[in-house]
């Protein structure tokens, strides 16, 4: 990784490495060493699809991560399922208590956004903001200065 950053001149502070829970636990000690090395370079580390893998909370506590990405399976029915709402709320509180940020994946509706904003979720990704784009399309989106829609005070 160090050579790739040096060869490209890419600022590691702009690099966010995502790791799946299940991948992290396959060789935990090696994973921890690798993630520490990436953080030492200035990269941030996110646990992708949080809540769907095999990792226990003790793994999350041991891994040197900065962010958890709340899996879309808990976001999809967040405004209609008490269980999904409870899980999402719990993950947000737990992550913040551990000093981690939270990104909700798969946000598609204003109701989902309102719920997540109301509970202090740090960021979202999903079709509500934009579908997946090719690199040349991203430039137009950035020039446009698109913002999330208002949620009526939440």
C-alpha positions, 0 to 999 in steps of 0.5 A: 500500500505504501508504494501505491500511495507513493507512486500515485501521490495520493493523500492517504488521509483521503483514503477510507479502507472498508473491510467486511466483518467476516474478512476481519475475523479470518486472521484477526491478528494479521488483520489488526496489524495491517489495519494499524499500518494503514491508519499509521499512514493516515487512512481511515478504516470502516467496517462494511455491512456492519451487523450482518457478518460473524464478528462479535462485539469483542472483535469490533472493540479490538479492531482499529477502526474509525467507522461502522457502515450500518448494513442496508438490511437494517435500513430498508424497513427502518420506518416500519419495523420496530426491530430494524429501528431498534437495531439501527438506533442501538448501532448508532449509540454503540458506535458513538460511545466507542468513538466511531462514526456511522454511515447508513447504507441503502438510504432511499427515502426521506423517512429513512433519512429523517429517522437516521438524522434524528438519531445522529447518524453521521452520514448516509449513502444510497439512491436518495442522494444518487445512484451509483455513478461512473467516474465521468458522471461523478464530476457533474454531480460534484459541480452541481453541488447536490445536497440531501433534501430537507426532512422537515426539522429532523 
